[in-house]
Amino acid sequence: MTNPYLLDGHETERLLFRAVRPDDFDLWLPFFQDPSTHAHWIATLESPETECRKWYDKQFYRYSNQLGGMNALIDRQTGALTGHCGLLVQTVDGQRELEIGYSLLPAFWHRGLASEAARACKQFAFDRQLANSLISIISLTNEASAQVALRNGMTIDKETDYAGNRVHIFRVYRAQ
């Protein structure tokens, strides 16, 4: 059974979406080695290698259980892995939600790639009527991620606690 939330094979102007593969591990490990990538999220972290392995395990669990998952974002010109973006089935305040999640390697920050990928996820989800609204869960202190959500047409829906962090839930409705 295919996962209806994956954008495998989808393309934007600069990015190719594909499923995450085990052999991406070494390419994604630098994300966990850079402290700036988790500066806005409170969590007890193990070694970068362990955190990366847990991240991959979570994606493959999501894939096999129809809970969405991140897509690898590949630069169409160079073939480089730039980061991940995808539709994630989440539970927030007891409600099932569909989140647009995104993370880029720091070398690719401030180029508009997260916004480009997030817009593609929004269009994909709404075109396929996967949800009436989409959210992004963003730490109160993560201004860069908040800007991506705003550029994706989202507005702050509420403030809440999620995974031990105080967050804004940004939301966009299909009817918009």
The 8 nearest C-alpha neighbors of each residue, nearest first, counted from 0:
[[1, 2, 63, 65, 3, 64, 62, 4],
 [2, 0, 3, 65, 62, 5, 63, 4],
 [1, 3, 65, 4, 5, 62, 0, 67],
 [4, 2, 5, 1, 65, 67, 6, 129],
 [3, 5, 67, 2, 86, 6, 68, 124],
 [6, 4, 7, 3, 2, 67, 68, 70],
 [5, 7, 9, 16, 8, 4, 17, 70],
 [8, 6, 17, 16, 18, 5, 9, 70],
 [9, 7, 17, 16, 6, 10, 15, 18],
 [10, 8, 16, 6, 7, 15, 11, 17],
 [11, 9, 15, 14, 16, 8, 12, 13],
 [12, 10, 14, 13, 15, 9, 119, 115],
 [11, 13, 14, 10, 75, 115, 15, 74],
 [14, 12, 75, 11, 74, 15, 76, 10],
 [15, 13, 74, 11, 75, 73, 10, 72],
 [14, 16, 10, 73, 72, 75, 9, 17],
 [17, 15, 72, 9, 7, 8, 71, 70],
 [16, 18, 7, 71, 70, 8, 19, 15],
 [17, 19, 70, 7, 71, 20, 16, 5],
 [18, 20, 71, 70, 17, 21, 23, 69],
 [19, 21, 22, 23, 18, 24, 71, 55],
 [22, 20, 23, 24, 19, 55, 25, 59],
 [21, 23, 24, 20, 25, 26, 19, 27],
 [24, 22, 26, 21, 20, 25, 27, 19],
 [23, 25, 27, 22, 26, 21, 28, 51],
 [26, 24, 28, 27, 23, 22, 29, 51],
 [25, 27, 23, 24, 28, 29, 80, 22],
 [28, 26, 24, 25, 29, 30, 23, 51],
 [27, 29, 25, 30, 31, 26, 51, 24],
 [30, 28, 32, 31, 27, 33, 26, 104],
 [31, 29, 28, 32, 104, 33, 27, 36],
 [30, 32, 47, 29, 28, 33, 51, 50],
 [31, 33, 29, 47, 30, 34, 28, 48],
 [32, 34, 35, 31, 30, 36, 29, 37],
 [35, 33, 36, 37, 38, 32, 31, 30],
 [34, 36, 38, 33, 37, 105, 39, 30],
 [37, 35, 34, 38, 33, 30, 31, 105],
 [36, 38, 40, 39, 35, 34, 31, 41],
 [39, 37, 35, 40, 36, 34, 41, 141],
 [40, 38, 37, 141, 140, 138, 41, 36],
 [41, 39, 37, 38, 42, 138, 164, 141],
 [40, 42, 164, 39, 163, 43, 38, 37],
 [43, 41, 44, 40, 163, 162, 164, 37],
 [42, 44, 45, 41, 40, 50, 46, 163],
 [45, 43, 42, 46, 50, 47, 49, 41],
 [44, 46, 49, 50, 47, 43, 48, 42],
 [45, 47, 49, 48, 50, 44, 31, 32],
 [48, 46, 31, 50, 32, 49, 51, 45],
 [47, 49, 51, 46, 50, 52, 28, 31],
 [50, 48, 52, 46, 51, 47, 45, 53],
 [51, 49, 47, 53, 52, 48, 45, 54],
 [50, 52, 54, 48, 49, 53, 28, 47],
 [51, 53, 49, 55, 54, 50, 56, 48],
 [54, 52, 56, 50, 51, 55, 57, 49],
 [53, 55, 51, 57, 52, 56, 50, 58],
 [56, 54, 58, 52, 57, 53, 59, 51],
 [55, 57, 53, 59, 54, 58, 60, 52],
 [56, 58, 60, 54, 55, 59, 61, 53],
 [59, 57, 61, 55, 60, 68, 56, 62],
 [58, 60, 62, 56, 61, 57, 63, 55],
 [61, 59, 57, 63, 58, 62, 56, 64],
 [62, 60, 66, 58, 64, 59, 68, 63],
 [63, 61, 59, 60, 64, 65, 68, 67],
 [62, 64, 60, 61, 65, 59, 2, 66],
 [63, 65, 61, 66, 62, 60, 67, 2],
 [64, 66, 2, 67, 62, 63, 61, 3],
 [67, 65, 61, 88, 64, 87, 62, 68],
 [68, 66, 87, 4, 86, 61, 65, 88],
 [69, 67, 87, 58, 61, 85, 86, 62],
 [68, 70, 85, 84, 83, 58, 71, 86],
 [69, 71, 18, 83, 84, 17, 85, 19],
 [70, 72, 83, 19, 17, 16, 18, 82],
 [73, 71, 16, 83, 82, 81, 15, 80],
 [72, 74, 80, 15, 14, 79, 78, 81],
 [73, 75, 14, 78, 79, 76, 77, 13],
 [74, 76, 14, 13, 78, 77, 15, 73],
 [77, 75, 74, 78, 13, 79, 14, 73],
 [76, 78, 79, 74, 75, 73, 80, 13],
 [77, 79, 74, 75, 73, 76, 80, 15],
 [80, 78, 74, 77, 73, 81, 75, 76],
 [79, 81, 73, 82, 72, 74, 78, 71],
 [82, 80, 72, 104, 73, 103, 79, 107],
 [83, 81, 103, 72, 104, 102, 80, 71],
 [84, 82, 71, 72, 70, 102, 101, 69],
 [85, 83, 101, 69, 70, 100, 116, 102],
 [84, 86, 69, 70, 100, 99, 68, 87],
 [85, 87, 99, 67, 98, 4, 68, 97],
 [88, 86, 67, 98, 68, 97, 89, 66],
 [87, 89, 97, 66, 67, 96, 98, 86],
 [90, 88, 96, 95, 87, 97, 91, 98],
 [89, 91, 95, 94, 93, 96, 92, 88],
 [90, 92, 94, 93, 89, 95, 96, 161],
 [91, 93, 94, 90, 159, 161, 160, 95],
 [92, 94, 91, 90, 95, 96, 89, 161],
 [95, 93, 91, 90, 92, 96, 89, 97],
 [96, 94, 90, 89, 91, 93, 88, 97],
 [97, 95, 89, 88, 90, 94, 98, 91],
 [96, 98, 88, 133, 87, 89, 134, 86],
 [99, 97, 134, 87, 135, 86, 133, 100],
 [98, 100, 86, 135, 85, 134, 87, 117],
 [101, 99, 85, 84, 98, 135, 86, 87],
 [100, 102, 84, 83, 113, 85, 99, 103],
 [103, 101, 83, 82, 84, 104, 100, 113],
 [104, 102, 82, 81, 105, 83, 107, 108],
 [103, 105, 82, 106, 30, 107, 81, 102],
 [106, 104, 108, 107, 103, 30, 36, 33],
 [105, 107, 104, 108, 81, 103, 109, 110],
 [108, 106, 105, 104, 81, 103, 110, 109],
 [107, 109, 105, 110, 106, 103, 104, 111],
 [110, 108, 111, 107, 112, 113, 143, 105],
 [109, 111, 112, 108, 107, 113, 114, 115],
 [112, 110, 114, 113, 109, 115, 108, 147],
 [111, 113, 115, 114, 110, 116, 107, 108],
 [114, 112, 116, 115, 111, 117, 101, 147],
 [115, 113, 117, 147, 111, 112, 116, 118],
 [114, 116, 112, 118, 113, 117, 111, 119],
 [115, 117, 119, 113, 114, 118, 112, 120],
 [116, 118, 114, 120, 119, 115, 113, 121],
 [119, 117, 121, 115, 120, 116, 151, 114],
 [118, 120, 116, 122, 117, 121, 123, 115],
 [121, 119, 123, 117, 118, 122, 124, 116],
 [122, 120, 118, 124, 119, 123, 125, 117],
 [121, 123, 119, 125, 120, 124, 126, 118],
 [122, 124, 120, 126, 121, 125, 119, 127],
 [125, 123, 129, 121, 127, 122, 126, 128],
 [124, 126, 128, 122, 127, 123, 173, 121],
 [127, 125, 123, 128, 124, 122, 129, 121],
 [126, 128, 125, 124, 129, 123, 130, 122],
 [129, 127, 125, 130, 126, 124, 131, 173],
 [128, 130, 124, 127, 125, 131, 4, 126],
 [131, 129, 132, 128, 125, 133, 124, 97],
 [130, 132, 173, 172, 128, 133, 129, 125],
 [133, 131, 172, 130, 171, 173, 170, 134],
 [134, 132, 97, 171, 170, 98, 172, 130],
 [135, 133, 170, 98, 169, 99, 97, 168],
 [134, 136, 169, 98, 99, 168, 137, 100],
 [137, 135, 168, 167, 166, 134, 169, 138],
 [138, 136, 166, 167, 135, 139, 168, 145],
 [137, 139, 166, 141, 140, 165, 39, 167],
 [138, 140, 166, 141, 167, 165, 137, 142],
 [139, 141, 138, 142, 39, 137, 166, 145],
 [142, 140, 138, 143, 144, 139, 39, 145],
 [141, 143, 145, 144, 140, 146, 139, 138],
 [142, 144, 146, 145, 141, 147, 109, 140],
 [145, 143, 147, 146, 142, 141, 148, 137],
 [144, 146, 142, 148, 143, 147, 149, 141],
 [147, 145, 149, 143, 144, 148, 150, 142],
 [146, 148, 144, 150, 114, 145, 149, 151],
 [149, 147, 151, 145, 146, 153, 150, 144],
 [148, 150, 153, 146, 151, 152, 147, 154],
 [151, 149, 147, 152, 148, 146, 114, 153],
 [152, 150, 148, 149, 118, 153, 147, 114],
 [153, 151, 149, 150, 171, 148, 154, 170],
 [154, 152, 171, 170, 149, 148, 169, 151],
 [153, 155, 169, 170, 156, 149, 171, 152],
 [154, 156, 169, 157, 168, 170, 167, 153],
 [155, 157, 169, 168, 170, 154, 158, 167],
 [158, 156, 168, 155, 167, 159, 169, 166],
 [157, 159, 167, 166, 168, 165, 160, 156],
 [160, 158, 166, 165, 167, 157, 161, 168],
 [159, 161, 165, 164, 166, 163, 162, 158],
 [160, 162, 164, 163, 165, 159, 166, 91],
 [163, 161, 164, 160, 165, 42, 41, 40],
 [162, 164, 161, 160, 165, 41, 42, 40],
 [165, 163, 161, 160, 162, 166, 41, 40],
 [164, 166, 160, 159, 138, 139, 161, 163],
 [167, 165, 138, 139, 137, 159, 158, 160],
 [166, 168, 158, 137, 157, 139, 169, 136],
 [167, 169, 136, 157, 156, 155, 135, 158],
 [168, 170, 155, 135, 154, 134, 156, 153],
 [171, 169, 134, 153, 154, 133, 156, 155],
 [170, 172, 153, 133, 132, 152, 134, 154],
 [173, 171, 132, 174, 175, 131, 133, 170],
 [172, 174, 131, 175, 132, 125, 171, 130],
 [173, 175, 172, 131, 132, 171, 125, 130],
 [174, 173, 172, 171, 152, 132, 153, 131]]
